[in-house]
């Protein structure tokens, strides 16, 4: 089933990215050894419901396994 | 209880997994066989080279775990599990701290790859929790 994608305008996308960057910066200030990419991806995933996170993880994990065969 | 990387991803860690690992205290429970029947699956006890498994279309994504490296007993670990909302249900999920502890203890090549990611995700979540508490 194809999901309907909500359109986002450039200004809104930019504000979201700016907020995300600020939050990543605050976490890195508390944990300087953390990888910024891991922190950023975690924050993005936390915006999704748990089942969506699991679904994405399984789709990618299973696709990788098939590719390896 | 959901354990392993599927448990980590349910909590927001950016990791990928191929299956959902389920840790049971007692595999002989009637509720388990009833639930499996409902999805057209069945429990297959361990044999020569096979661990205990679930078979059938409805159980393809699920694996059985009977013990977790570096962790206490099921009864001890479930006390500190996380309840993840899933529709009207709440799913018992091993906490990210304990998933990380089990991966460090298992120390297989594939675990070593996920340890830094789990550590960073945990750091991010702990910071967010601390900041939320302050507000």
N, CA and C atoms of all chains as a GROMACS GRO file, in nm:
protein
  612
    1UNK      N    1   0.085  -0.120   0.000
    1UNK     CA    2   0.000   0.000   0.000
    1UNK      C    3   0.088   0.125   0.000
    2UNK      N    4   0.060   0.215  -0.094
    2UNK     CA    5   0.141   0.336  -0.104
    2UNK      C    6   0.088   0.439  -0.005
    3UNK      N    7   0.180   0.496   0.073
    3UNK     CA    8   0.136   0.597   0.170
    3UNK      C    9   0.129   0.734   0.106
    4UNK      N   10   0.034   0.814   0.153
    4UNK     CA   11   0.025   0.951   0.102
    4UNK      C   12   0.135   1.033   0.169
    5UNK      N   13   0.210   1.105   0.087
    5UNK     CA   14   0.320   1.186   0.140
    5UNK      C   15   0.271   1.328   0.162
    6UNK      N   16   0.293   1.378   0.284
    6UNK     CA   17   0.254   1.516   0.314
    6UNK      C   18   0.356   1.612   0.251
    7UNK      N   19   0.311   1.707   0.170
    7UNK     CA   20   0.407   1.800   0.112
    7UNK      C   21   0.462   1.895   0.220
    8UNK      N   22   0.584   1.937   0.203
    8UNK     CA   23   0.645   2.030   0.298
    8UNK      C   24   0.710   2.143   0.217
    9UNK      N   25   0.687   2.268   0.258
    9UNK     CA   26   0.750   2.375   0.182
    9UNK      C   27   0.892   2.398   0.233
   10UNK      N   28   0.971   2.467   0.150
   10UNK     CA   29   1.114   2.482   0.178
   10UNK      C   30   1.139   2.555   0.310
   11UNK      N   31   1.057   2.654   0.342
   11UNK     CA   32   1.077   2.731   0.465
   11UNK      C   33   1.053   2.643   0.587
   12UNK      N   34   0.948   2.562   0.578
   12UNK     CA   35   0.916   2.473   0.690
   12UNK      C   36   1.026   2.368   0.708
   13UNK      N   37   1.073   2.315   0.594
   13UNK     CA   38   1.180   2.214   0.597
   13UNK      C   39   1.307   2.274   0.658
   14UNK      N   40   1.333   2.397   0.623
   14UNK     CA   41   1.452   2.464   0.674
   14UNK      C   42   1.443   2.486   0.826
   15UNK      N   43   1.323   2.526   0.872
   15UNK     CA   44   1.304   2.547   1.017
   15UNK      C   45   1.320   2.415   1.093
   16UNK      N   46   1.264   2.308   1.035
   16UNK     CA   47   1.275   2.176   1.099
   16UNK      C   48   1.423   2.134   1.109
   17UNK      N   49   1.497   2.155   0.997
   17UNK     CA   50   1.639   2.118   0.995
   17UNK      C   51   1.719   2.200   1.097
   18UNK      N   52   1.682   2.327   1.110
   18UNK     CA   53   1.750   2.415   1.204
   18UNK      C   54   1.726   2.370   1.349
   19UNK      N   55   1.598   2.337   1.378
   19UNK     CA   56   1.564   2.286   1.513
   19UNK      C   57   1.639   2.157   1.543
   20UNK      N   58   1.643   2.070   1.441
   20UNK     CA   59   1.712   1.942   1.456
   20UNK      C   60   1.860   1.964   1.486
   21UNK      N   61   1.919   2.053   1.410
   21UNK     CA   62   2.061   2.082   1.427
   21UNK      C   63   2.090   2.137   1.567
   22UNK      N   64   2.001   2.223   1.616
   22UNK     CA   65   2.018   2.279   1.751
   22UNK      C   66   2.013   2.168   1.856
   23UNK      N   67   1.916   2.077   1.838
   23UNK     CA   68   1.901   1.968   1.935
   23UNK      C   69   2.022   1.874   1.931
   24UNK      N   70   2.072   1.847   1.809
   24UNK     CA   71   2.192   1.763   1.798
   24UNK      C   72   2.308   1.830   1.871
   25UNK      N   73   2.321   1.961   1.852
   25UNK     CA   74   2.429   2.037   1.915
   25UNK      C   75   2.422   2.029   2.067
   26UNK      N   76   2.301   2.037   2.122
   26UNK     CA   77   2.285   2.030   2.268
   26UNK      C   78   2.324   1.892   2.322
   27UNK      N   79   2.288   1.790   2.247
   27UNK     CA   80   2.323   1.654   2.290
   27UNK      C   81   2.474   1.632   2.280
   28UNK      N   82   2.534   1.684   2.174
   28UNK     CA   83   2.679   1.669   2.158
   28UNK      C   84   2.756   1.749   2.264
   29UNK      N   85   2.694   1.856   2.311
   29UNK     CA   86   2.758   1.933   2.418
   29UNK      C   87   2.766   1.850   2.545
   30UNK      N   88   2.662   1.769   2.568
   30UNK     CA   89   2.660   1.682   2.687
   30UNK      C   90   2.739   1.554   2.664
   31UNK      N   91   2.748   1.509   2.538
   31UNK     CA   92   2.818   1.384   2.504
   31UNK      C   93   2.910   1.410   2.386
   32UNK      N   94   3.024   1.474   2.409
   32UNK     CA   95   3.112   1.513   2.297
   32UNK      C   96   3.165   1.396   2.215
   33UNK      N   97   3.168   1.276   2.275
   33UNK     CA   98   3.219   1.160   2.200
   33UNK      C   99   3.116   1.098   2.106
   34UNK      N  100   2.992   1.138   2.120
   34UNK     CA  101   2.887   1.077   2.037
   34UNK      C  102   2.902   1.119   1.891
   35UNK      N  103   2.862   1.030   1.803
   35UNK     CA  104   2.869   1.058   1.659
   35UNK      C  105   2.747   1.143   1.620
   36UNK      N  106   2.770   1.259   1.557
   36UNK     CA  107   2.657   1.347   1.522
   36UNK      C  108   2.551   1.279   1.434
   37UNK      N  109   2.597   1.191   1.344
   37UNK     CA  110   2.500   1.121   1.256
   37UNK      C  111   2.410   1.028   1.337
   38UNK      N  112   2.470   0.955   1.430
   38UNK     CA  113   2.388   0.865   1.514
   38UNK      C  114   2.286   0.945   1.594
   39UNK      N  115   2.331   1.057   1.648
   39UNK     CA  116   2.241   1.141   1.730
   39UNK      C  117   2.129   1.197   1.642
   40UNK      N  118   2.166   1.247   1.524
   40UNK     CA  119   2.066   1.306   1.435
   40UNK      C  120   1.962   1.201   1.392
   41UNK      N  121   2.011   1.083   1.354
   41UNK     CA  122   1.916   0.978   1.312
   41UNK      C  123   1.826   0.935   1.427
   42UNK      N  124   1.880   0.932   1.547
   42UNK     CA  125   1.797   0.897   1.664
   42UNK      C  126   1.685   1.000   1.682
   43UNK      N  127   1.721   1.126   1.674
   43UNK     CA  128   1.620   1.233   1.692
   43UNK      C  129   1.513   1.227   1.584
   44UNK      N  130   1.555   1.198   1.462
   44UNK     CA  131   1.457   1.187   1.352
   44UNK      C  132   1.363   1.069   1.377
   45UNK      N  133   1.421   0.957   1.420
   45UNK     CA  134   1.338   0.838   1.445
   45UNK      C  135   1.241   0.861   1.560
   46UNK      N  136   1.283   0.940   1.657
   46UNK     CA  137   1.195   0.966   1.772
   46UNK      C  138   1.072   1.047   1.732
   47UNK      N  139   1.075   1.106   1.614
   47UNK     CA  140   0.958   1.179   1.564
   47UNK      C  141   0.855   1.083   1.503
   48UNK      N  142   0.898   0.958   1.481
   48UNK     CA  143   0.809   0.856   1.421
   48UNK      C  144   0.748   0.769   1.530
   49UNK      N  145   0.630   0.712   1.504
   49UNK     CA  146   0.574   0.616   1.601
   49UNK      C  147   0.658   0.487   1.604
   50UNK      N  148   0.659   0.416   1.717
   50UNK     CA  149   0.744   0.297   1.732
   50UNK      C  150   0.730   0.194   1.620
   51UNK      N  151   0.606   0.169   1.578
   51UNK     CA  152   0.586   0.065   1.477
   51UNK      C  153   0.648   0.105   1.343
   52UNK      N  154   0.643   0.233   1.314
   52UNK     CA  155   0.704   0.285   1.190
   52UNK      C  156   0.856   0.265   1.196
   53UNK      N  157   0.912   0.292   1.316
   53UNK     CA  158   1.058   0.273   1.331
   53UNK      C  159   1.096   0.127   1.307
   54UNK      N  160   1.018   0.036   1.365
   54UNK     CA  161   1.048  -0.106   1.351
   54UNK      C  162   1.034  -0.149   1.206
   55UNK      N  163   0.929  -0.102   1.141
   55UNK     CA  164   0.905  -0.138   1.002
   55UNK      C  165   1.022  -0.096   0.913
   56UNK      N  166   1.068   0.028   0.932
   56UNK     CA  167   1.182   0.078   0.853
   56UNK      C  168   1.306  -0.008   0.875
   57UNK      N  169   1.330  -0.040   1.003
   57UNK     CA  170   1.448  -0.117   1.039
   57UNK      C  171   1.444  -0.255   0.975
   58UNK      N  172   1.326  -0.318   0.979
   58UNK     CA  173   1.312  -0.452   0.922
   58UNK      C  174   1.325  -0.450   0.770
   59UNK      N  175   1.266  -0.349   0.707
   59UNK     CA  176   1.274  -0.340   0.560
   59UNK      C  177   1.420  -0.327   0.518
   60UNK      N  178   1.492  -0.238   0.586
   60UNK     CA  179   1.634  -0.217   0.550
   60UNK      C  180   1.719  -0.338   0.585
   61UNK      N  181   1.694  -0.396   0.702
   61UNK     CA  182   1.772  -0.512   0.747
   61UNK      C  183   1.752  -0.631   0.656
   62UNK      N  184   1.629  -0.655   0.614
   62UNK     CA  185   1.599  -0.770   0.528
   62UNK      C  186   1.649  -0.746   0.386
   63UNK      N  187   1.640  -0.622   0.340
   63UNK     CA  188   1.691  -0.590   0.206
   63UNK      C  189   1.842  -0.612   0.202
   64UNK      N  190   1.910  -0.572   0.307
   64UNK     CA  191   2.056  -0.590   0.315
   64UNK      C  192   2.090  -0.738   0.312
   65UNK      N  193   2.013  -0.819   0.384
   65UNK     CA  194   2.039  -0.963   0.390
   65UNK      C  195   2.019  -1.027   0.254
   66UNK      N  196   1.916  -0.985   0.182
   66UNK     CA  197   1.890  -1.041   0.047
   66UNK      C  198   2.003  -1.001  -0.047
   67UNK      N  199   2.047  -0.876  -0.037
   67UNK     CA  200   2.153  -0.824  -0.123
   67UNK      C  201   2.282  -0.903  -0.102
   68UNK      N  202   2.306  -0.943   0.024
   68UNK     CA  203   2.430  -1.015   0.058
   68UNK      C  204   2.432  -1.156  -0.002
   69UNK      N  205   2.311  -1.218  -0.021
   69UNK     CA  206   2.303  -1.358  -0.066
   69UNK      C  207   2.355  -1.378  -0.207
   70UNK      N  208   0.879  -1.072   2.594
   70UNK     CA  209   0.944  -0.942   2.592
   70UNK      C  210   1.026  -0.932   2.460
   71UNK      N  211   1.015  -0.816   2.394
   71UNK     CA  212   1.093  -0.795   2.271
   71UNK      C  213   1.235  -0.756   2.313
   72UNK      N  214   1.333  -0.820   2.254
   72UNK     CA  215   1.474  -0.792   2.289
   72UNK      C  216   1.554  -0.769   2.160
   73UNK      N  217   1.682  -0.743   2.173
   73UNK     CA  218   1.770  -0.729   2.057
   73UNK      C  219   1.749  -0.597   1.983
   74UNK      N  220   1.791  -0.595   1.858
   74UNK     CA  221   1.788  -0.469   1.783
   74UNK      C  222   1.648  -0.423   1.747
   75UNK      N  223   1.553  -0.516   1.738
   75UNK     CA  224   1.415  -0.472   1.713
   75UNK      C  225   1.364  -0.394   1.834
   76UNK      N  226   1.404  -0.436   1.953
   76UNK     CA  227   1.367  -0.362   2.074
   76UNK      C  228   1.433  -0.224   2.074
   77UNK      N  229   1.558  -0.221   2.027
   77UNK     CA  230   1.630  -0.094   2.023
   77UNK      C  231   1.565   0.002   1.924
   78UNK      N  232   1.524  -0.051   1.811
   78UNK     CA  233   1.464   0.035   1.708
   78UNK      C  234   1.326   0.085   1.750
   79UNK      N  235   1.253   0.003   1.823
   79UNK     CA  236   1.123   0.048   1.876
   79UNK      C  237   1.140   0.169   1.968
   80UNK      N  238   1.259   0.176   2.032
   80UNK     CA  239   1.285   0.288   2.123
   80UNK      C  240   1.353   0.407   2.055
   81UNK      N  241   1.385   0.391   1.926
   81UNK     CA  242   1.439   0.505   1.852
   81UNK      C  243   1.584   0.493   1.809
   82UNK      N  244   1.649   0.381   1.837
   82UNK     CA  245   1.790   0.367   1.795
   82UNK      C  246   1.796   0.343   1.644
   83UNK      N  247   1.885   0.412   1.574
   83UNK     CA  248   1.892   0.398   1.428
   83UNK      C  249   1.973   0.275   1.385
   84UNK      N  250   1.916   0.159   1.406
   84UNK     CA  251   1.982   0.033   1.369
   84UNK      C  252   1.888  -0.048   1.280
   85UNK      N  253   1.944  -0.140   1.204
   85UNK     CA  254   1.859  -0.225   1.120
   85UNK      C  255   1.864  -0.368   1.172
   86UNK      N  256   1.757  -0.441   1.147
   86UNK     CA  257   1.750  -0.579   1.195
   86UNK      C  258   1.674  -0.664   1.095
   87UNK      N  259   1.693  -0.794   1.103
   87UNK     CA  260   1.624  -0.884   1.010
   87UNK      C  261   1.504  -0.951   1.074
   88UNK      N  262   1.498  -0.950   1.206
   88UNK     CA  263   1.387  -1.019   1.271
   88UNK      C  264   1.357  -0.959   1.408
   89UNK      N  265   1.249  -1.004   1.465
   89UNK     CA  266   1.208  -0.956   1.596
   89UNK      C  267   1.236  -1.070   1.696
   90UNK      N  268   1.327  -1.045   1.788
   90UNK     CA  269   1.361  -1.148   1.887
   90UNK      C  270   1.269  -1.138   2.007
   91UNK      N  271   1.208  -1.252   2.039
   91UNK     CA  272   1.116  -1.256   2.153
   91UNK      C  273   1.175  -1.344   2.262
   92UNK      N  274   1.185  -1.290   2.381
   92UNK     CA  275   1.239  -1.364   2.496
   92UNK      C  276   1.120  -1.407   2.581
   93UNK      N  277   1.107  -1.537   2.598
   93UNK     CA  278   0.997  -1.592   2.678
   93UNK      C  279   1.050  -1.647   2.809
   94UNK      N  280   0.971  -1.630   2.913
   94UNK     CA  281   1.009  -1.689   3.041
   94UNK      C  282   0.978  -1.838   3.038
   95UNK      N  283   0.862  -1.872   2.982
   95UNK     CA  284   0.820  -2.011   2.979
   95UNK      C  285   0.753  -2.039   2.845
   96UNK      N  286   0.821  -2.116   2.763
   96UNK     CA  287   0.767  -2.143   2.629
   96UNK      C  288   0.646  -2.236   2.631
   97UNK      N  289   0.627  -2.301   2.745
   97UNK     CA  290   0.516  -2.396   2.755
   97UNK      C  291   0.382  -2.329   2.784
   98UNK      N  292   0.381  -2.199   2.796
   98UNK     CA  293   0.255  -2.130   2.830
   98UNK      C  294   0.150  -2.147   2.721
   99UNK      N  295   0.029  -2.173   2.765
   99UNK     CA  296  -0.082  -2.197   2.673
   99UNK      C  297  -0.110  -2.075   2.585
  100UNK      N  298  -0.094  -1.955   2.644
  100UNK     CA  299  -0.120  -1.830   2.570
  100UNK      C  300  -0.032  -1.822   2.444
  101UNK      N  301   0.090  -1.872   2.454
  101UNK     CA  302   0.182  -1.864   2.340
  101UNK      C  303   0.131  -1.952   2.227
  102UNK      N  304   0.094  -2.077   2.258
  102UNK     CA  305   0.047  -2.164   2.150
  102UNK      C  306  -0.083  -2.113   2.091
  103UNK      N  307  -0.168  -2.054   2.174
  103UNK     CA  308  -0.294  -1.997   2.122
  103UNK      C  309  -0.266  -1.882   2.026
  104UNK      N  310  -0.174  -1.793   2.067
  104UNK     CA  311  -0.140  -1.677   1.982
  104UNK      C  312  -0.079  -1.724   1.851
  105UNK      N  313   0.006  -1.827   1.858
  105UNK     CA  314   0.068  -1.879   1.736
  105UNK      C  315  -0.036  -1.939   1.643
  106UNK      N  316  -0.131  -2.013   1.702
  106UNK     CA  317  -0.239  -2.073   1.620
  106UNK      C  318  -0.316  -1.965   1.546
  107UNK      N  319  -0.341  -1.854   1.616
  107UNK     CA  320  -0.419  -1.744   1.556
  107UNK      C  321  -0.354  -1.687   1.430
  108UNK      N  322  -0.221  -1.689   1.426
  108UNK     CA  323  -0.152  -1.634   1.308
  108UNK      C  324  -0.102  -1.745   1.216
  109UNK      N  325  -0.148  -1.866   1.238
  109UNK     CA  326  -0.112  -1.978   1.150
  109UNK      C  327   0.032  -2.021   1.167
  110UNK      N  328   0.081  -2.014   1.289
  110UNK     CA  329   0.220  -2.053   1.314
  110UNK      C  330   0.226  -2.159   1.425
  111UNK      N  331   0.342  -2.217   1.443
  111UNK     CA  332   0.358  -2.319   1.547
  111UNK      C  333   0.500  -2.313   1.604
  112UNK      N  334   0.512  -2.360   1.726
  112UNK     CA  335   0.643  -2.368   1.792
  112UNK      C  336   0.710  -2.499   1.753
  113UNK      N  337   0.837  -2.492   1.716
  113UNK     CA  338   0.913  -2.613   1.684
  113UNK      C  339   1.024  -2.629   1.787
  114UNK      N  340   1.020  -2.735   1.868
  114UNK     CA  341   1.122  -2.753   1.972
  114UNK      C  342   1.261  -2.772   1.910
  115UNK      N  343   1.367  -2.751   1.988
  115UNK     CA  344   1.502  -2.764   1.932
  115UNK      C  345   1.532  -2.907   1.890
  116UNK      N  346   1.612  -2.921   1.785
  116UNK     CA  347   1.660  -3.053   1.743
  116UNK      C  348   1.807  -3.038   1.708
  117UNK      N  349   1.869  -3.144   1.656
  117UNK     CA  350   2.015  -3.147   1.633
  117UNK      C  351   2.082  -3.011   1.615
  118UNK      N  352   2.059  -2.948   1.498
  118UNK     CA  353   2.126  -2.822   1.470
  118UNK      C  354   2.034  -2.702   1.478
  119UNK      N  355   1.910  -2.728   1.508
  119UNK     CA  356   1.813  -2.618   1.513
  119UNK      C  357   1.788  -2.571   1.655
  120UNK      N  358   1.788  -2.439   1.673
  120UNK     CA  359   1.744  -2.388   1.804
  120UNK      C  360   1.592  -2.397   1.811
  121UNK      N  361   1.530  -2.366   1.923
  121UNK     CA  362   1.383  -2.360   1.924
  121UNK      C  363   1.338  -2.255   1.824
  122UNK      N  364   1.236  -2.287   1.747
  122UNK     CA  365   1.195  -2.196   1.639
  122UNK      C  366   1.045  -2.180   1.631
  123UNK      N  367   1.005  -2.077   1.560
  123UNK     CA  368   0.865  -2.059   1.524
  123UNK      C  369   0.856  -2.085   1.375
  124UNK      N  370   0.753  -2.158   1.332
  124UNK     CA  371   0.736  -2.187   1.190
  124UNK      C  372   0.597  -2.145   1.146
  125UNK      N  373   0.586  -2.115   1.015
  125UNK     CA  374   0.457  -2.073   0.962
  125UNK      C  375   0.464  -1.929   0.916
  126UNK      N  376   0.378  -1.895   0.820
  126UNK     CA  377   0.383  -1.762   0.757
  126UNK      C  378   0.373  -1.648   0.858
  127UNK      N  379   0.287  -1.661   0.957
  127UNK     CA  380   0.265  -1.554   1.053
  127UNK      C  381   0.379  -1.533   1.150
  128UNK      N  382   0.477  -1.621   1.147
  128UNK     CA  383   0.587  -1.611   1.245
  128UNK      C  384   0.721  -1.588   1.178
  129UNK      N  385   0.718  -1.560   1.048
  129UNK     CA  386   0.842  -1.545   0.972
  129UNK      C  387   0.941  -1.445   1.030
  130UNK      N  388   0.886  -1.337   1.083
  130UNK     CA  389   0.973  -1.229   1.131
  130UNK      C  390   1.025  -1.252   1.272
  131UNK      N  391   0.975  -1.355   1.338
  131UNK     CA  392   1.004  -1.370   1.481
  131UNK      C  393   1.103  -1.482   1.511
  132UNK      N  394   1.190  -1.455   1.606
  132UNK     CA  395   1.284  -1.555   1.655
  132UNK      C  396   1.266  -1.571   1.805
  133UNK      N  397   1.296  -1.691   1.852
  133UNK     CA  398   1.285  -1.716   1.996
  133UNK      C  399   1.422  -1.700   2.062
  134UNK      N  400   1.422  -1.636   2.177
  134UNK     CA  401   1.545  -1.622   2.255
  134UNK      C  402   1.519  -1.685   2.392
  135UNK      N  403   1.609  -1.770   2.434
  135UNK     CA  404   1.588  -1.834   2.564
  135UNK      C  405   1.680  -1.778   2.672
  136UNK      N  406   1.793  -1.720   2.628
  136UNK     CA  407   1.881  -1.656   2.727
  136UNK      C  408   1.953  -1.541   2.660
  137UNK      N  409   1.987  -1.442   2.741
  137UNK     CA  410   2.051  -1.322   2.687
  137UNK      C  411   2.188  -1.307   2.753
  138UNK      N  412   2.292  -1.290   2.671
  138UNK     CA  413   2.427  -1.271   2.725
  138UNK      C  414   2.431  -1.147   2.813
  139UNK      N  415   2.499  -1.162   2.926
  139UNK     CA  416   2.526  -1.046   3.012
  139UNK      C  417   2.408  -0.993   3.092
  140UNK      N  418   2.293  -1.059   3.082
  140UNK     CA  419   2.175  -1.010   3.154
  140UNK      C  420   2.136  -1.105   3.266
  141UNK      N  421   2.047  -1.053   3.352
  141UNK     CA  422   1.996  -1.135   3.462
  141UNK      C  423   1.883  -1.224   3.408
  142UNK      N  424   1.810  -1.286   3.499
  142UNK     CA  425   1.701  -1.374   3.455
  142UNK      C  426   1.588  -1.292   3.392
  143UNK      N  427   1.501  -1.360   3.320
  143UNK     CA  428   1.385  -1.294   3.259
  143UNK      C  429   1.306  -1.219   3.367
  144UNK      N  430   1.282  -1.286   3.479
  144UNK     CA  431   1.201  -1.225   3.585
  144UNK      C  432   1.263  -1.095   3.637
  145UNK      N  433   1.396  -1.092   3.643
  145UNK     CA  434   1.466  -0.970   3.688
  145UNK      C  435   1.460  -0.860   3.582
  146UNK      N  436   1.486  -0.900   3.459
  146UNK     CA  437   1.495  -0.801   3.351
  146UNK      C  438   1.360  -0.738   3.317
  147UNK      N  439   1.255  -0.816   3.329
  147UNK     CA  440   1.124  -0.762   3.289
  147UNK      C  441   1.078  -0.652   3.387
  148UNK      N  442   1.134  -0.652   3.507
  148UNK     CA  443   1.099  -0.548   3.604
  148UNK      C  444   1.136  -0.408   3.552
  149UNK      N  445   1.243  -0.402   3.474
  149UNK     CA  446   1.289  -0.272   3.424
  149UNK      C  447   1.266  -0.253   3.274
  150UNK      N  448   1.174  -0.332   3.219
  150UNK     CA  449   1.152  -0.318   3.075
  150UNK      C  450   1.073  -0.190   3.046
  151UNK      N  451   1.063  -0.159   2.919
  151UNK     CA  452   0.992  -0.037   2.876
  151UNK      C  453   0.860  -0.080   2.813
  152UNK      N  454   0.753  -0.008   2.843
  152UNK     CA  455   0.624  -0.036   2.778
  152UNK      C  456   0.612   0.052   2.655
  153UNK      N  457   0.614  -0.010   2.538
  153UNK     CA  458   0.601   0.066   2.414
  153UNK      C  459   0.457   0.056   2.365
  154UNK      N  460   0.388   0.170   2.349
  154UNK     CA  461   0.249   0.162   2.302
  154UNK      C  462   0.241   0.114   2.157
  155UNK      N  463   0.152   0.021   2.135
  155UNK     CA  464   0.133  -0.037   2.002
  155UNK      C  465  -0.017  -0.054   1.982
  156UNK      N  466  -0.080   0.045   1.922
  156UNK     CA  467  -0.226   0.043   1.913
  156UNK      C  468  -0.285   0.050   2.053
  157UNK      N  469  -0.375  -0.045   2.082
  157UNK     CA  470  -0.435  -0.045   2.216
  157UNK      C  471  -0.352  -0.126   2.317
  158UNK      N  472  -0.250  -0.188   2.267
  158UNK     CA  473  -0.167  -0.275   2.352
  158UNK      C  474  -0.040  -0.202   2.397
  159UNK      N  475   0.021  -0.258   2.500
  159UNK     CA  476   0.153  -0.210   2.539
  159UNK      C  477   0.250  -0.326   2.530
  160UNK      N  478   0.356  -0.303   2.458
  160UNK     CA  479   0.452  -0.409   2.431
  160UNK      C  480   0.565  -0.401   2.534
  161UNK      N  481   0.597  -0.516   2.594
  161UNK     CA  482   0.711  -0.521   2.687
  161UNK      C  483   0.839  -0.528   2.606
  162UNK      N  484   0.926  -0.431   2.626
  162UNK     CA  485   1.048  -0.420   2.546
  162UNK      C  486   1.169  -0.402   2.638
  163UNK      N  487   1.273  -0.477   2.613
  163UNK     CA  488   1.396  -0.463   2.693
  163UNK      C  489   1.452  -0.322   2.675
  164UNK      N  490   1.491  -0.259   2.786
  164UNK     CA  491   1.536  -0.120   2.777
  164UNK      C  492   1.667  -0.109   2.698
  165UNK      N  493   1.689   0.007   2.641
  165UNK     CA  494   1.807   0.031   2.559
  165UNK      C  495   1.937   0.008   2.640
  166UNK      N  496   1.935   0.046   2.767
  166UNK     CA  497   2.054   0.025   2.852
  166UNK      C  498   2.090  -0.124   2.858
  167UNK      N  499   1.986  -0.208   2.873
  167UNK     CA  500   2.009  -0.351   2.889
  167UNK      C  501   2.043  -0.417   2.754
  168UNK      N  502   1.987  -0.363   2.645
  168UNK     CA  503   2.023  -0.415   2.512
  168UNK      C  504   2.172  -0.391   2.490
  169UNK      N  505   2.215  -0.270   2.523
  169UNK     CA  506   2.356  -0.235   2.508
  169UNK      C  507   2.443  -0.328   2.593
  170UNK      N  508   2.401  -0.354   2.718
  170UNK     CA  509   2.477  -0.443   2.806
  170UNK      C  510   2.486  -0.583   2.745
  171UNK      N  511   2.379  -0.631   2.684
  171UNK     CA  512   2.381  -0.766   2.626
  171UNK      C  513   2.471  -0.771   2.502
  172UNK      N  514   2.470  -0.663   2.424
  172UNK     CA  515   2.556  -0.661   2.304
  172UNK      C  516   2.704  -0.656   2.343
  173UNK      N  517   2.734  -0.579   2.449
  173UNK     CA  518   2.873  -0.571   2.495
  173UNK      C  519   2.918  -0.708   2.546
  174UNK      N  520   2.829  -0.777   2.619
  174UNK     CA  521   2.864  -0.909   2.673
  174UNK      C  522   2.877  -1.012   2.562
  175UNK      N  523   2.788  -1.008   2.463
  175UNK     CA  524   2.792  -1.107   2.354
  175UNK      C  525   2.918  -1.088   2.269
  176UNK      N  526   2.948  -0.961   2.240
  176UNK     CA  527   3.074  -0.924   2.173
  176UNK      C  528   3.104  -0.998   2.042
  177UNK      N  529   2.997  -1.036   1.969
  177UNK     CA  530   3.020  -1.098   1.838
  177UNK      C  531   3.054  -0.986   1.739
  178UNK      N  532   3.108  -1.023   1.623
  178UNK     CA  533   3.147  -0.921   1.524
  178UNK      C  534   3.030  -0.830   1.492
  179UNK      N  535   2.911  -0.889   1.473
  179UNK     CA  536   2.795  -0.806   1.435
  179UNK      C  537   2.749  -0.717   1.552
  180UNK      N  538   2.774  -0.763   1.674
  180UNK     CA  539   2.737  -0.680   1.790
  180UNK      C  540   2.828  -0.559   1.801
  181UNK      N  541   2.957  -0.582   1.770
  181UNK     CA  542   3.055  -0.474   1.782
  181UNK      C  543   3.019  -0.356   1.691
  182UNK      N  544   2.956  -0.387   1.578
  182UNK     CA  545   2.918  -0.279   1.485
  182UNK      C  546   2.805  -0.192   1.541
  183UNK      N  547   2.720  -0.253   1.621
  183UNK     CA  548   2.603  -0.179   1.669
  183UNK      C  549   2.629  -0.106   1.801
  184UNK      N  550   2.731  -0.148   1.874
  184UNK     CA  551   2.754  -0.091   2.007
  184UNK      C  552   2.767   0.062   2.006
  185UNK      N  553   2.851   0.120   1.917
  185UNK     CA  554   2.861   0.268   1.919
  185UNK      C  555   2.729   0.337   1.885
  186UNK      N  556   2.652   0.277   1.795
  186UNK     CA  557   2.523   0.338   1.757
  186UNK      C  558   2.427   0.334   1.876
  187UNK      N  559   2.420   0.220   1.943
  187UNK     CA  560   2.332   0.207   2.059
  187UNK      C  561   2.375   0.303   2.170
  188UNK      N  562   2.506   0.316   2.186
  188UNK     CA  563   2.560   0.404   2.291
  188UNK      C  564   2.521   0.550   2.263
  189UNK      N  565   2.533   0.591   2.136
  189UNK     CA  566   2.500   0.729   2.100
  189UNK      C  567   2.349   0.755   2.110
  190UNK      N  568   2.270   0.655   2.069
  190UNK     CA  569   2.124   0.670   2.079
  190UNK      C  570   2.083   0.682   2.226
  191UNK      N  571   2.147   0.603   2.310
  191UNK     CA  572   2.117   0.608   2.454
  191UNK      C  573   2.156   0.745   2.511
  192UNK      N  574   2.271   0.794   2.469
  192UNK     CA  575   2.316   0.927   2.516
  192UNK      C  576   2.215   1.034   2.476
  193UNK      N  577   2.167   1.025   2.350
  193UNK     CA  578   2.070   1.124   2.302
  193UNK      C  579   1.942   1.117   2.384
  194UNK      N  580   1.895   0.997   2.408
  194UNK     CA  581   1.768   0.982   2.482
  194UNK      C  582   1.780   1.026   2.627
  195UNK      N  583   1.894   0.993   2.687
  195UNK     CA  584   1.914   1.034   2.826
  195UNK      C  585   1.919   1.187   2.838
  196UNK      N  586   1.984   1.251   2.742
  196UNK     CA  587   1.989   1.398   2.743
  196UNK      C  588   1.850   1.456   2.727
  197UNK      N  589   1.773   1.400   2.635
  197UNK     CA  590   1.636   1.448   2.612
  197UNK      C  591   1.551   1.433   2.739
  198UNK      N  592   1.568   1.316   2.806
  198UNK     CA  593   1.490   1.290   2.930
  198UNK      C  594   1.528   1.390   3.038
  199UNK      N  595   1.658   1.414   3.052
  199UNK     CA  596   1.705   1.510   3.155
  199UNK      C  597   1.649   1.649   3.127
  200UNK      N  598   1.651   1.688   3.000
  200UNK     CA  599   1.602   1.822   2.963
  200UNK      C  600   1.451   1.832   2.985
  201UNK      N  601   1.380   1.721   2.956
  201UNK     CA  602   1.234   1.721   2.976
  201UNK      C  603   1.200   1.734   3.125
  202UNK      N  604   1.281   1.668   3.208
  202UNK     CA  605   1.258   1.672   3.354
  202UNK      C  606   1.277   1.813   3.409
  203UNK      N  607   1.378   1.882   3.352
  203UNK     CA  608   1.409   2.018   3.400
  203UNK      C  609   1.295   2.115   3.371
  204UNK      N  610   1.221   2.089   3.259
  204UNK     CA  611   1.116   2.183   3.217
  204UNK      C  612   0.994   2.176   3.310
   0.00000   0.00000   0.00000
